[in-house]
Amino acid sequence: MSARDSIHETVTSHPVVLFMKGTAQFPMCGFSGRAIQILKACEAEKVVTVNVLDDPEIRQGIKEYANWPTIPQLYVNGEFLGGCDIMTEMYQSGELQALIAAANASTKSE
């Protein structure tokens, strides 16, 4: 399976996916750490995290997949939302909480 196929399968198979540096327990950069804090504040459930430092092909592939040069990258219900700055703006406006709540509800109905 190519990196792009693997990324696509991950993004479309899980309601909330964060491609990040490190893990949720041990983020390896401040932006990834902030992204995890925001998701926790939104009470996101069943977040799938992908540590891009574990696989150089995924690290490069995710940038190409979204045509977005930076990591972390957040996907909700298969849709690319953005990185840490966009997550922060969406959280401050309340938009991210609504999207996460809807994603949480979709996992409960399965």
C-alpha positions, 0 to 999 in steps of 0.5 A, a space after each residue: 500500500 502506498 503512503 497516499 493510500 494508507 493516509 486516505 484509508 486512515 483519514 476516511 476510516 476514523 472520525 477524528 485523525 491528527 497527523 502530528 509529531 510524536 504521540 498524544 502522550 508525548 508530543 514532539 513539538 509545541 504545535 502538535 502539543 497544542 493541537 492535542 490540548 485543543 482536541 482534549 478541550 473539545 472533548 474529542 473521543 476516539 482520536 486517531 493520532 499518526 506520528 509522522 516521525 515514525 515514517 518518512 513516507 507518511 511525513 512527506 505524503 501527508 503534506 502532499 495529500 492535503 497540499 499543506 506544508 506543515 504538521 500537525 494536520 487535523 481531519 474530521 469526518 474525512 475533511 482536512 481542517 488545517 493545522 494548529 493555527 486554524 484549529 486555534 481559530 476554529 476553537 475560539 469561534 466555537 466551530 471546532 467544538 461543533 464539528 467534534 461533537 458531531 464526530 463524537 455522535 457519529 462514533 456512538 451510533 456505530 
